[in-house]
Amino acid sequence: MSLELWWGSGSPYSWRALLALEYKRLPYVSHQVQFAKQEHKSPQMLSMNPRGRVPVLKDGDYVCYESLAILHYLDRKYPDPPLFGRTPEEAGTITRVISEYEWYAEEHIQKLIYVILFQGIEERMEEIERAMSHVLSEAATIERRLAASDWLVGEHFSAADIVVFPGIQILLRALERREAHELRSRLLPIEARFPAIAAWIKRIEGLPGYERTYPPHWREQ
Ligand SMILES: N[C@@H](CCC(=O)N[C@@H](CS)C(=O)NCC(=O)O)C(=O)O
């Protein structure tokens, strides 16, 4: 086995792949690409992923990109512990929760992050309000799930947790920015507003190997 992963610091999609590799305790060669140097657009990267995006996984001669495809590949190839459940019903529910997140939450989370980090909040209050109302409603759904169970689906950490966690972490980090002070109180402090999500974050942070998945540039700032 010779697994290699190309990933970028702070990329939620890369974080998914890292979490999956660590959870499965698979040894891998880690290649961090520097976005600022456009390393993800190098000829080598483009030959593996013509879209020039990370994560990219290589396993021997097989190359896989798109984070969800990487999770599926790893689970079929290295099934224990499973990411997509132990029964057909769990697999169905995990895939449903992922799909719900991607359809109803992700776009709005990304909107908030993008406005806070790159566009400026003042001129975009209407867009922000719209995105925030979707995020609050989806966060309430996630909170209800996690109030009933330690993990998003069933008794075990799964691909559903892996897909949702990085987006939430990146949003929480963006909300800490000075520019986001007016938005912050809508979601923070997370322990008070969404206690079950806060406890779930702590649970994931306690998983073996988690520290190796944490975006390295976040430690520096
Ligand atoms: N749908 C892809 C998204 C991958 C993606 O957009 N990665 C970003 C980093 S978060 C990237 O590589 N961006 C570089 C670019 O667009 O030039 C996945 O799930 O892997």
PDBQT file of the ligand as one rigid body, heavy atoms in Angstrom, charges set to zero:
ROOT
HETATM    1  N1  LIG A 301     -15.787  19.496  -4.675  1.00  0.00    +0.000 N 
HETATM    2  C1  LIG A 301     -14.371  19.472  -4.384  1.00  0.00    +0.000 C 
HETATM    3  C2  LIG A 301     -13.928  20.869  -3.977  1.00  0.00    +0.000 C 
HETATM    4  C3  LIG A 301     -12.428  20.986  -3.877  1.00  0.00    +0.000 C 
HETATM    5  C4  LIG A 301     -12.020  22.443  -3.753  1.00  0.00    +0.000 C 
HETATM    6  O1  LIG A 301     -12.752  23.363  -4.157  1.00  0.00    +0.000 OA
HETATM    7  N2  LIG A 301     -10.835  22.663  -3.167  1.00  0.00    +0.000 N 
HETATM    8  C5  LIG A 301     -10.350  24.012  -3.048  1.00  0.00    +0.000 C 
HETATM    9  C6  LIG A 301      -9.740  24.239  -1.688  1.00  0.00    +0.000 C 
HETATM   10  S1  LIG A 301     -11.010  24.330  -0.444  1.00  0.00    +0.000 SA
HETATM   11  C7  LIG A 301      -9.258  24.253  -4.068  1.00  0.00    +0.000 C 
HETATM   12  O2  LIG A 301      -8.441  23.402  -4.311  1.00  0.00    +0.000 OA
HETATM   13  N3  LIG A 301      -9.269  25.451  -4.649  1.00  0.00    +0.000 N 
HETATM   14  C8  LIG A 301      -8.255  25.849  -5.565  1.00  0.00    +0.000 C 
HETATM   15  C9  LIG A 301      -8.794  26.559  -6.755  1.00  0.00    +0.000 C 
HETATM   16  O3  LIG A 301     -10.019  26.578  -6.943  1.00  0.00    +0.000 OA
HETATM   17  O4  LIG A 301      -7.992  27.098  -7.486  1.00  0.00    +0.000 OA
HETATM   18  C10 LIG A 301     -14.091  18.436  -3.292  1.00  0.00    +0.000 C 
HETATM   19  O5  LIG A 301     -15.035  18.070  -2.588  1.00  0.00    +0.000 OA
HETATM   20  O6  LIG A 301     -12.956  17.964  -3.179  1.00  0.00    +0.000 OA
ENDROOT
TORSDOF 0
